[in-house]
Amino acid sequence: MCIVLKYCRSHKSVMVIRHNQVVGGITYRPYISQKFGEIAFCAITADEQVKGYGTRLMNHLKQHARDVDGLTHFLTYADNNAVGYFIKQ
């Protein structure tokens, strides 16, 4: 499956690189004045999902968003397969 995101200067992205391969990433848009961010894209390769990379990536993103952007909350939309992950986060 190929997912294409249009580059937009208002979005920021973080990714996990393991052995010179991208295994996951999150793209979000910060709304600084409202102190929240919208997660537009979050994906981890299937064989890496149970290894905790998604949790590590999300924790890093939350810390970065607090420290750099001053965000306190995130908003996202998720399909039924991802709802459990976001509830834990």
C-alpha positions as CSV (number, residue, x, y, z in Angstrom):
1,M,0.0,0.0,0.0
2,C,1.3,3.5,-0.8
3,I,0.1,6.6,1.0
4,V,1.0,10.0,-0.3
5,L,0.7,13.1,1.8
6,K,0.9,16.5,0.2
7,Y,3.7,18.5,1.7
8,C,2.4,21.4,3.8
9,R,4.5,23.8,5.7
10,S,2.1,23.8,8.6
11,H,2.6,20.1,9.3
12,K,5.5,18.5,11.2
13,S,6.7,14.9,11.0
14,V,8.7,12.5,13.2
15,M,9.9,9.0,12.3
16,V,11.6,5.9,13.6
17,I,14.6,4.7,11.7
18,R,16.0,1.3,12.5
19,H,19.0,-0.2,10.6
20,N,18.7,2.7,8.0
21,Q,15.1,1.8,7.3
22,V,12.1,3.9,8.2
23,V,9.8,1.7,10.3
24,G,7.2,4.3,11.3
25,G,6.2,7.9,11.5
26,I,3.7,10.5,12.7
27,T,2.7,13.7,10.9
28,Y,0.8,16.3,12.9
29,R,-0.3,19.9,12.6
30,P,0.2,22.1,15.6
31,Y,-2.4,24.7,16.4
32,I,-0.3,26.8,18.6
33,S,-2.9,29.4,19.7
34,Q,-5.3,26.6,20.8
35,K,-2.4,24.5,22.3
36,F,-3.4,21.3,20.5
37,G,-2.2,19.2,17.6
38,E,-4.0,17.2,15.0
39,I,-2.4,13.9,14.2
40,A,-2.9,13.5,10.4
41,F,-0.9,10.3,9.9
42,C,0.5,7.6,12.1
43,A,1.9,4.3,10.9
44,I,4.3,1.6,12.0
45,T,5.3,-1.3,9.7
46,A,3.4,-4.4,10.6
47,D,6.4,-6.5,11.7
48,E,7.5,-3.7,14.1
49,Q,4.1,-3.0,15.7
50,V,4.3,-5.4,18.6
51,K,7.9,-4.2,19.5
52,G,6.8,-1.0,21.2
53,Y,8.1,1.4,18.5
54,G,4.7,3.0,18.1
55,T,4.5,3.8,21.8
56,R,8.1,5.1,21.8
57,L,7.4,7.3,18.8
58,M,4.2,8.7,20.3
59,N,5.9,9.4,23.6
60,H,8.7,11.2,21.8
61,L,6.2,13.2,19.8
62,K,4.2,14.2,22.9
63,Q,7.4,15.4,24.6
64,H,8.5,17.3,21.6
65,A,5.1,18.9,21.1
66,R,5.1,20.0,24.8
67,D,8.6,21.4,24.7
68,V,8.8,23.0,21.3
69,D,5.2,23.8,20.3
70,G,3.6,24.3,23.8
71,L,0.8,21.8,23.0
72,T,-1.2,20.2,25.7
73,H,-3.6,18.0,23.7
74,F,-3.9,16.0,20.5
75,L,-6.9,15.2,18.3
76,T,-7.0,12.4,15.7
77,Y,-9.4,10.2,13.8
78,A,-8.8,6.5,13.7
79,D,-10.3,3.4,12.1
80,N,-11.5,0.5,14.3
81,N,-8.1,-1.2,14.2
82,A,-6.3,1.8,15.7
83,V,-8.8,3.0,18.3
84,G,-7.2,0.7,21.0
85,Y,-3.8,2.1,20.4
86,F,-4.9,5.7,20.7
87,I,-6.9,4.9,23.9
88,K,-3.7,3.6,25.5
89,Q,-1.9,6.7,24.5
